[in-house]
Amino acid sequence: MYDTFKTAIATQVSALSGVSAEIVEPAVGVSNNTANGDLTLTVPRLRMKGNPAQIAKTLAEQWKADDMVTGAEAAGPYINFRINRTVLTRSVLQAVHATGSKYGWTNEGAGKRVIVEFSSPNIAKPFHAGHLRSTIIGNFIYKLHKAHGWDAISMNYLGDWGKQYGLLALGFERFGSEEELVADPIKHLFDVYVKVSAAATEEAERIKAMDAEAAAAVGPTIQDQARAYFKSMEDGDESALALWQRFRTLSIEKYKQIYARLGVHFDVYSGESQVGEGMSRAIQMLTDTGLLIEDKGAKLVDLTEHKLDKALVQKSDGTTLYLTRDIGAAIERYEKYNFDKIIYVVSSQQDHHLKQLFKTVELLGLPYADRFEHINYGLVNGMSTRRGTVVFLDDMLHESKEKMHDVMRANEAKYNDVVNPEHIADVLGMSAIVIQDMAARRIKNYTFDWGRILNFEGDTGPYLQYAHARLCSLERKAHVKVNPDADVSLLTEEVTCDIINQISLYPDILAASIKSLEPCTVVQYILKLSHSISSAWETIKVRGEADDVAEARLLMYWSARTVIGNALTLLGLEPVEAM
């Protein structure tokens, strides 16, 4: 929104100084303190010879005010400019009104395609807090690219292949229940996996205590049988694959229910099992390029000169590993989707694996090797529920909903006015979790704190939802309607100028976010905007004011509400209108 003003400043400063306007304009930024000015030029960035403070003083004295930029004042090596606030306010509020939910969107990515791979739970293992981080961060990155015009594809690459499925099949024969499998496949398969793993461990300990002759007579162990079962899956055994496919299908249906609750949609459900001939092609390409080495029957890629160790791609029994399947998947994805960029949203624990993958793709000489990006994140500490230490996402969401419902019930008068309080409690609970997760840089570990996140005050999800709902309430109760042609010259108070400034910055926030892919940039922005609105609430009223003043203020508040709602949606949350 400030671009027109920045261009006007750059044009005149260039004429006065002889410095190219292309150099001047990037040196003009929004002032941190509007009491000093609206825009500030950092003179040292012009790289002019002489004392920057003296240059600033001279340029400010030579400045000719006009209808756009009404004044200039030197402050050390800076020049603070006053702009026509009415022109700015009108352009900002009319832009929000005209574009609505797409305010700040661009076509920067038009004609380009990005795959965002995120969430990626492992079947038979808990869908836990770590997957929540990948899910909500990945969803944000996916939505952000769409807001910038990219053809974005959201992909869920399930951990649905490997020796653990042999172990799971054996476990289901011993401990499985058809009824429990249908009722809650994720939970039941995890319980089965825990039991059969414990049985395998107990068996191994028992054999270890035997003498050599007795141990040799034991026969195939549970782990031996699991390896053989997985080998039969890789060899295409129909009965083995039928059971595995059932586990996979039932689990995906359950995942979809959880994703729907989170407001997350996947364009593609993929998985390690879906990688076809890309794996054999990857092995052949590694062989042809001389990258593959053999060691006791196993096949490896030696990445030690790149400080990435030796990477195992095929075991001695011929079965494949994560890296093999990831290389094959990369080849197949490019051939199918012809992506310009692919982003893997995976925890920092997998940094080494992703570096091995990217380096191997590079050494293979694939022309798209520079299109891979790993977006990592830290760990969540202290996240437990009443169920115990293994935290299932479903349980966590249920508990957050119930805790929020308890908070809502405490104010009986307000609670009775809420339409569908169960749903509102669910949204508020998810908002609490998501905003705490996204409030800091994603690489940082953080401690989950129920007490802090469920607070309606402070920098929390419920606080942001309350700010949005309160603005919706103001609009419903106002005696005037939202009018894009309202007389915005009446918005002269310092606090209203601050709100307008905040609203005007949203396109810049989106532009910064697509570069950093940090959700905290958006979270901190809407927190600041919500604080500004809170500061204005008691003094900048709509009800009881003259119609022209009320219309101007309502347009401002409506625009702020629109921006907060847009930002919450971008973060994957449903903005609530009453609570």
Helices and strands as residue ranges (DSSP letters): H 3-17, H 21-24, G 25-27, E 28-30, E 39-42, G 43-46, H 52-62, E 69-75, E 78-83, H 85-99, G 100-102, E 113-117, H 129-147, E 151-158, H 163-175, H 178-183, H 185-208, H 212-216, H 222-234, H 238-262, E 268-271, G 272-274, H 278-288, E 292-295, E 298-302, G 304-306, E 310-314, H 322-337, E 341-345, G 348-350, H 351-363, G 369-371, E 372-375, E 380-381, H 393-409, H 412-417, H 421-438, E 446-447, H 450-453, H 461-477, G 488-490, H 494-504, H 506-516, H 519-536, H 547-570
